[in-house]
């Protein structure tokens, strides 16, 4: 005998068949320089360099790899290989990619009141 579900249980009682899962591509949500800066700064805060190169790849795809290839002088294939989580881009390539996006790296002091610096 099936028990009656209260309204809250009914809302949250679903199966995998009830879900529609679609692929998420962050490149679809990076619309402008502000989005790119926010995304890169959030990634940098993770302290995981492999995510930075993947994030640069996401931004590159949002802006167009062909155009980035033209601006950096690196082949599309070379960009795809370097700007993935397992890639290993040189500092020069990261600099050229950022410049092509109209961005640059900047070093700033760690705020002594910052909880992460403790």
C-alpha positions in Angstrom: 0.0 0.0 0.0 1.5 3.3 -1.1 1.5 6.1 1.5 0.2 9.5 0.8 2.8 12.2 0.3 2.6 15.6 1.9 2.9 18.5 -0.5 6.6 19.0 0.2 7.5 15.4 -0.3 5.4 15.4 -3.5 7.4 18.3 -4.9 10.7 16.7 -4.1 9.8 13.1 -5.0 11.0 12.6 -8.5 13.1 10.1 -10.4 15.9 10.5 -12.9 13.3 10.1 -15.6 11.7 13.3 -14.5 15.0 15.3 -15.0 16.1 16.7 -18.3 19.9 17.2 -18.2 21.6 19.3 -20.8 25.2 20.0 -21.4 26.5 23.1 -19.7 29.1 25.2 -21.6 30.3 28.2 -19.7 31.4 29.8 -23.0 27.7 30.3 -23.7 27.4 32.7 -20.7 30.5 34.9 -21.2 29.0 37.8 -23.0 31.5 40.6 -22.4 34.7 41.7 -20.8 33.1 42.0 -17.4 31.9 38.4 -17.5 35.4 37.3 -18.5 37.1 39.2 -15.7 34.7 37.9 -13.1 35.1 34.4 -14.3 38.9 34.5 -14.4 39.2 36.2 -11.0 36.9 33.5 -9.5 39.1 30.8 -11.1 42.3 32.4 -9.9 41.0 32.4 -6.3 40.7 28.6 -6.4 44.5 28.3 -6.6 44.2 25.6 -9.2 46.3 26.5 -12.3 44.8 23.8 -14.5 41.4 25.6 -14.1 42.9 28.9 -15.2 44.0 27.5 -18.6 40.7 25.8 -19.0 38.9 29.1 -18.2 41.0 30.9 -20.8 39.9 28.2 -23.2 36.2 28.7 -22.3 36.6 32.5 -22.9 38.4 31.8 -26.1 35.5 29.6 -27.3 33.1 32.3 -26.4 35.0 34.9 -28.4 35.9 32.6 -31.3 39.0 30.5 -31.7 39.7 31.6 -35.2 39.9 35.2 -34.2 42.0 34.4 -31.2 44.3 32.4 -33.4 44.7 35.3 -35.7 45.4 37.7 -32.9 47.9 35.5 -31.1 49.7 33.9 -34.0 49.0 30.4 -32.6 47.1 27.8 -34.5 43.6 26.9 -33.4 44.7 23.4 -32.7 47.6 24.7 -30.6 45.2 26.9 -28.6 42.8 24.1 -28.0 45.6 21.9 -26.7 47.2 24.6 -24.5 43.9 26.0 -23.1 42.4 22.9 -21.7 42.6 21.5 -18.2 45.4 19.2 -19.1 47.3 21.8 -21.2 50.5 23.5 -20.2 50.5 27.0 -21.8 53.6 29.1 -21.4 53.4 32.4 -19.7 53.9 34.1 -23.0 50.9 32.3 -24.5 48.7 33.2 -21.5 49.9 36.9 -21.8 49.1 36.9 -25.6 45.7 35.3 -25.0 44.8 37.8 -22.3 46.0 40.7 -24.5 43.8 39.4 -27.3 40.9 39.6 -24.9 41.9 43.1 -24.0 43.0 42.0 -20.5 46.3 41.8 -18.6 47.7 40.2 -15.5 48.3 42.4 -12.5 50.1 41.7 -9.3 48.6 43.2 -6.1 49.6 42.9 -2.5 47.6 40.4 -0.4 45.4 42.3 2.0 46.5 41.6 5.5 42.9 41.5 6.6 42.1 38.9 4.0 41.0 35.6 5.6 42.8 33.6 2.8 46.1 35.1 3.7 46.0 33.8 7.3 
